[in-house]
Amino acid sequence: MKLFDYTFKNIVLIGLLFLLLISVMIALSFGRYEMNAMETATLIGRGLFGILDEESSTEWMIIESVRIPRILLAAIIGAGLAMSGAALQTVFKNPLVGPQFLGFSGGAAFGGALAIFFGLGIFAVVSGAFSFALLAVVMVFFLSGDAKKASILSLILSGIVITAFFGSAVSLLTFFADPYSNMPAIVFWLMGSFAGASYDKVYIALIPFLIGGTVLVALRWKLNYLALSDDEAKAFGVNPVSLRWIVFISVALIVSGGVAVAGEVGWIGLVVPYMARMILGSDCRYLIIGSGLLGASFLILIDTLSRSMMAAEIPIGILTAFIGAPIFFILLRRYGRKALHG
């Protein structure tokens, strides 16, 4: 029975990998300048081998300079947020937890906005986002009391308070920002968008993702022990307190990298792990990787939708909120008080 279960889950992971490849082909083909899949595949082959003619050079420029950076950025951020959400839900033994509800996103948004307000470079944006994301989590635990005894309800409420606090701080920064330079940049950045995607931004998001994501993947076996009580986890040789903080630091790193280059993209860390858990179950050996693959596909498709629906591009954060809020309502209805009180 176990062998069948493992085989099935491996097949599902392969299926999710194919879904990611299909999502990439859709994103490469659709947009204001549409191409069919065959044309896209042929064009990519010609471009890679440098045998483009004058007629196809424009299409290749669109793919190489505009669509590929956006796809890579969406894949990195989608995978990172989904893996972060899956890890956090395992740590707290609850499907209602995500980076957005524990203050990670709010703190990272303030840290990045602060760097933009002072006109600092992208490194300062990443550093500020990481520092304040981690600070937000510390504040959530301080506000909720003893982390071991605090219910999930108190943690979520503390996360809402801290997120509201940092949201107010961001609003204050926006109010005092230069209305002709910094203020529009902060406002548009906070809505979340891949409109300014470039290979430089891909590298900036990729480095924190590789560090934090590699840690989460490497620890995915141990994360299963966090579903047990602390005493049971220690009996298996796992230090639950240290492991939780390693997860928090990894998540803060991933979230800060994504926020720095694309702004606040919410709900991915809640919606995608829930969908992945329905397919793969709660075993983190498969859930972490599956959530990453599904998150990458999900955000690639949402970004394709955001730039194809209307003449003016819709900020990605708006679409993810429209999808995430109803799913959160479904989760509340399904898990009810049990989920909130842990």
C-alpha positions as CSV (number, residue, x, y, z in Angstrom):
1,M,0.0,0.0,0.0
2,K,2.8,2.4,0.9
3,L,4.6,1.6,-2.4
4,F,1.4,2.4,-4.3
5,D,1.1,5.7,-2.4
6,Y,4.7,6.7,-3.1
7,T,4.3,5.8,-6.8
8,F,1.1,7.8,-7.1
9,K,2.6,10.8,-5.4
10,N,5.7,10.7,-7.7
11,I,3.4,10.5,-10.7
12,V,1.5,13.5,-9.4
13,L,4.8,15.5,-9.1
14,I,5.7,14.6,-12.7
15,G,2.2,15.7,-13.7
16,L,2.7,19.0,-11.9
17,L,6.0,19.4,-13.7
18,F,4.2,19.0,-17.1
19,L,1.6,21.5,-15.9
20,L,4.3,24.0,-15.3
21,L,5.7,23.4,-18.8
22,I,2.2,23.9,-20.3
23,S,1.8,27.1,-18.3
24,V,5.1,28.4,-19.6
25,M,4.0,27.7,-23.2
26,I,0.7,29.4,-22.6
27,A,2.4,32.5,-21.1
28,L,4.9,32.6,-24.0
29,S,2.0,32.5,-26.6
30,F,-0.6,34.7,-25.1
31,G,-0.6,38.5,-24.6
32,R,-1.3,41.6,-26.6
33,Y,0.8,40.0,-29.4
34,E,-0.6,36.5,-29.7
35,M,1.1,33.5,-31.2
36,N,0.0,29.9,-31.4
37,A,2.0,27.2,-29.5
38,M,3.6,25.8,-32.7
39,E,4.8,29.2,-33.8
40,T,6.2,29.9,-30.3
41,A,8.1,26.6,-30.1
42,T,9.5,27.1,-33.6
43,L,10.5,30.7,-32.8
44,I,12.2,29.6,-29.6
45,G,14.2,26.9,-31.5
46,R,15.3,29.4,-34.1
47,G,16.2,32.0,-31.5
48,L,18.3,29.6,-29.5
49,F,20.2,28.5,-32.6
50,G,20.5,32.1,-34.0
51,I,18.7,31.5,-37.3
52,L,16.1,34.2,-37.1
53,D,14.9,36.0,-40.2
54,E,13.7,39.7,-40.3
55,E,10.0,38.7,-40.0
56,S,10.5,36.7,-36.8
57,S,13.0,39.0,-35.1
58,T,10.3,41.2,-33.6
59,E,8.4,38.2,-32.2
60,W,11.7,36.8,-30.7
61,M,12.5,40.2,-29.1
62,I,9.0,40.2,-27.4
63,I,9.6,36.6,-26.1
64,E,13.2,37.1,-25.0
65,S,13.1,40.6,-23.5
66,V,9.5,40.8,-22.2
67,R,7.8,37.4,-21.7
68,I,10.7,35.2,-20.5
69,P,11.7,37.5,-17.6
70,R,8.1,37.8,-16.5
71,I,7.6,34.0,-16.6
72,L,10.8,33.4,-14.7
73,L,9.9,36.0,-12.1
74,A,6.4,34.7,-11.7
75,A,7.6,31.1,-11.4
76,I,10.2,32.0,-8.7
77,I,7.8,34.1,-6.6
78,G,4.9,31.7,-7.0
79,A,7.0,28.7,-6.1
80,G,8.6,30.5,-3.2
81,L,5.4,31.8,-1.6
82,A,3.6,28.4,-2.1
83,M,6.5,26.5,-0.5
84,S,6.6,29.0,2.4
85,G,2.9,28.6,3.0
86,A,3.1,24.8,3.0
87,A,6.0,25.0,5.5
88,L,4.2,27.5,7.8
89,Q,1.0,25.4,7.7
90,T,3.0,22.4,8.8
91,V,4.7,24.3,11.6
92,F,1.4,25.6,13.0
93,K,-0.5,22.4,12.1
94,N,-3.2,24.5,10.5
95,P,-4.3,25.3,6.9
96,L,-5.3,28.8,7.7
97,V,-1.8,30.1,8.1
98,G,0.3,31.8,5.4
99,P,3.0,34.5,5.1
100,Q,0.2,37.1,4.7
101,F,-1.4,36.3,8.0
102,L,1.7,36.1,10.2
103,G,3.0,39.5,9.3
104,F,5.7,38.4,6.8
105,S,4.2,40.2,3.9
106,G,3.3,43.3,5.8
107,G,6.7,43.6,7.4
108,A,8.5,43.0,4.1
109,A,6.2,45.6,2.3
110,F,7.1,48.2,4.9
111,G,10.9,47.4,4.7
112,G,10.8,47.7,1.0
113,A,8.7,50.8,0.9
114,L,11.1,52.4,3.4
115,A,14.0,51.8,1.1
116,I,12.1,53.2,-1.9
117,F,11.1,56.2,0.2
118,F,14.7,57.1,0.8
119,G,15.6,56.4,-2.8
120,L,18.0,53.5,-1.9
121,G,19.0,50.7,-4.3
122,I,17.5,47.3,-4.9
123,F,19.9,45.7,-2.4
124,A,18.6,48.0,0.3
125,V,15.0,47.1,-0.7
126,V,15.7,43.3,-0.3
127,S,17.6,43.9,3.0
128,G,14.8,46.1,4.4
129,A,12.1,43.7,3.3
130,F,14.0,40.7,4.9
131,S,14.7,42.5,8.2
132,F,11.2,43.8,8.7
133,A,9.6,40.5,7.7
134,L,11.6,38.8,10.4
135,L,10.8,41.6,12.9
136,A,7.1,41.2,12.1
137,V,7.2,37.5,13.1
138,V,9.0,38.3,16.3
139,M,6.4,41.0,17.1
140,V,3.6,38.5,16.4
141,F,5.0,36.0,18.8
142,F,5.6,38.7,21.4
143,L,2.0,40.0,21.1
144,S,0.4,36.5,21.2
145,G,2.4,35.5,24.3
146,D,4.0,32.1,24.8
147,A,4.4,30.6,21.3
148,K,3.9,27.1,22.6
149,K,0.6,27.9,24.4
150,A,-0.8,30.5,22.0
151,S,-3.8,29.3,20.0
152,I,-3.8,29.7,16.2
153,L,-6.6,32.3,16.7
154,S,-4.3,34.5,18.9
155,L,-1.5,34.1,16.4
156,I,-3.7,35.1,13.4
157,L,-5.2,38.0,15.4
158,S,-1.7,39.1,16.3
159,G,-0.6,38.8,12.7
160,I,-3.6,40.9,11.6
161,V,-2.6,43.6,14.2
162,I,1.0,43.6,13.1
163,T,0.1,43.7,9.4
164,A,-2.3,46.6,10.1
165,F,0.5,48.4,12.0
166,F,2.9,48.0,9.1
167,G,0.2,48.9,6.7
168,S,-0.4,52.2,8.5
169,A,3.3,52.8,8.5
170,V,3.4,52.3,4.7
171,S,0.5,54.7,4.3
172,L,2.4,57.3,6.4
173,L,5.4,56.8,4.1
174,T,3.2,57.2,1.1
175,F,1.7,60.4,2.5
176,F,5.1,62.0,3.1
177,A,6.6,60.7,-0.2
178,D,7.3,63.0,-3.2
179,P,4.0,62.8,-5.2
180,Y,5.9,63.1,-8.5
181,S,8.5,60.3,-7.9
182,N,8.5,58.1,-4.8
183,M,4.8,58.1,-4.0
184,P,3.6,56.6,-7.4
185,A,6.5,54.1,-7.2
186,I,5.4,52.9,-3.7
187,V,1.7,52.7,-4.6
188,F,2.2,50.7,-7.8
189,W,4.8,48.5,-6.2
190,L,2.5,47.6,-3.3
191,M,-0.2,46.4,-5.7
192,G,2.1,43.8,-7.0
193,S,3.1,43.6,-10.7
194,F,5.6,41.9,-13.0
195,A,5.3,44.8,-15.5
196,G,8.9,45.9,-14.9
197,A,10.3,42.4,-15.1
198,S,13.9,42.1,-16.2
199,Y,16.7,39.6,-16.0
200,D,18.3,41.6,-13.2
201,K,15.2,41.3,-11.1
202,V,15.1,37.6,-11.8
203,Y,18.6,37.2,-10.3
204,I,17.6,39.3,-7.3
205,A,14.5,37.2,-6.6
206,L,16.4,33.9,-7.5
207,I,19.2,34.2,-4.9
208,P,16.9,34.5,-1.8
209,F,14.6,31.8,-3.3
210,L,17.5,29.4,-3.8
211,I,18.8,29.9,-0.3
212,G,15.4,29.7,1.5
213,G,13.9,27.2,-0.9
214,T,16.9,24.8,-0.7
215,V,16.6,24.9,3.1
216,L,12.9,24.1,3.1
217,V,13.4,21.2,0.5
218,A,16.4,19.8,2.5
219,L,14.3,19.9,5.7
220,R,11.1,18.5,4.3
221,W,11.6,15.1,6.0
222,K,12.1,16.8,9.4
223,L,9.1,19.1,8.9
224,N,6.8,16.1,9.2
225,Y,7.9,15.8,12.8
226,L,6.5,19.3,13.6
227,A,3.0,17.8,13.0
228,L,3.7,15.9,16.3
229,S,3.9,17.4,19.8
230,D,7.2,18.9,20.8
231,D,8.0,16.0,23.1
232,E,7.3,13.5,20.4
233,A,9.5,15.4,17.9
234,K,12.4,15.5,20.4
235,A,12.0,11.7,20.8
236,F,12.9,11.5,17.1
237,G,16.0,13.6,17.6
238,V,14.4,16.9,16.2
239,N,14.7,20.2,18.0
240,P,11.3,21.7,17.2
241,V,12.1,25.3,18.4
242,S,15.3,25.5,16.3
243,L,13.6,23.9,13.3
244,R,10.7,26.4,13.5
245,W,13.0,29.4,13.5
246,I,15.0,28.0,10.6
247,V,11.7,27.8,8.7
248,F,10.8,31.4,9.7
249,I,14.1,32.7,8.6
250,S,13.9,30.8,5.3
251,V,10.3,32.1,4.7
252,A,11.4,35.7,5.5
253,L,14.2,35.4,3.0
254,I,11.9,34.1,0.2
255,V,9.2,36.6,0.9
256,S,11.6,39.5,1.0
257,G,13.1,38.6,-2.3
258,G,9.7,38.4,-4.0
259,V,8.4,41.6,-2.4
260,A,11.5,43.5,-3.4
261,V,11.1,42.9,-7.1
262,A,7.3,42.5,-7.6
263,G,5.6,44.1,-4.6
264,E,3.1,42.4,-2.4
265,V,1.6,39.3,-4.0
266,G,-0.9,37.9,-1.5
267,W,-2.8,34.7,-1.0
268,I,-0.5,32.4,-2.9
269,G,0.9,31.0,0.3
270,L,-2.6,30.1,1.5
271,V,-4.4,29.0,-1.7
272,V,-1.8,26.9,-3.4
273,P,-0.7,24.7,-0.4
274,Y,-4.3,24.0,0.2
275,M,-4.8,22.8,-3.4
276,A,-1.5,20.8,-3.2
277,R,-2.6,19.2,0.0
278,M,-5.8,18.0,-1.5
279,I,-3.8,16.2,-4.2
280,L,-0.7,15.0,-2.3
281,G,-1.8,14.9,1.3
282,S,0.2,16.4,4.2
283,D,3.5,14.5,3.8
284,C,6.0,17.4,3.4
285,R,8.4,15.1,1.4
286,Y,6.0,15.6,-1.4
287,L,4.0,18.7,-0.3
288,I,6.8,21.2,-0.3
289,I,8.0,20.3,-3.9
290,G,4.4,19.9,-5.1
291,S,3.4,23.3,-3.7
292,G,6.4,24.9,-5.4
293,L,5.5,23.4,-8.8
294,L,1.8,24.3,-8.5
295,G,2.6,27.8,-7.2
296,A,4.9,28.5,-10.1
297,S,2.2,27.3,-12.6
298,F,-0.6,29.2,-10.8
299,L,1.2,32.6,-10.7
300,I,2.4,32.2,-14.3
301,L,-1.2,31.7,-15.5
302,I,-2.5,34.5,-13.3
303,D,0.1,36.9,-14.7
304,T,-0.8,35.9,-18.2
305,L,-4.4,36.7,-17.4
306,S,-3.5,40.0,-15.8
307,R,-1.7,41.2,-19.0
308,S,-4.2,39.7,-21.5
309,M,-7.7,40.6,-20.1
310,M,-7.6,44.3,-20.8
311,A,-5.6,46.9,-22.7
312,A,-4.3,48.2,-19.3
313,E,-2.5,45.6,-17.2
314,I,-4.3,44.6,-14.0
315,P,-1.9,44.5,-11.0
316,I,-1.3,40.8,-10.0
317,G,-2.1,41.5,-6.4
318,I,-5.7,42.4,-7.3
319,L,-6.3,39.1,-9.1
320,T,-4.7,36.9,-6.5
321,A,-6.9,38.6,-3.8
322,F,-10.1,38.0,-5.9
323,I,-9.2,34.3,-6.0
324,G,-7.7,33.9,-2.5
325,A,-10.5,35.6,-0.5
326,P,-13.3,33.2,-1.5
327,I,-11.0,30.2,-0.9
328,F,-10.1,31.5,2.5
329,F,-13.9,31.7,3.2
330,I,-14.2,28.1,2.1
331,L,-11.4,27.1,4.5
332,L,-13.1,28.9,7.3
333,R,-16.4,27.2,6.6
334,R,-14.7,23.8,6.3
335,Y,-12.4,23.9,9.4
336,G,-14.3,26.3,11.5
337,R,-13.4,26.7,15.2
338,K,-11.2,23.7,15.2
339,A,-8.7,25.4,12.9
340,L,-8.8,28.7,14.8
341,H,-8.2,27.2,18.2
342,G,-5.7,24.6,17.1
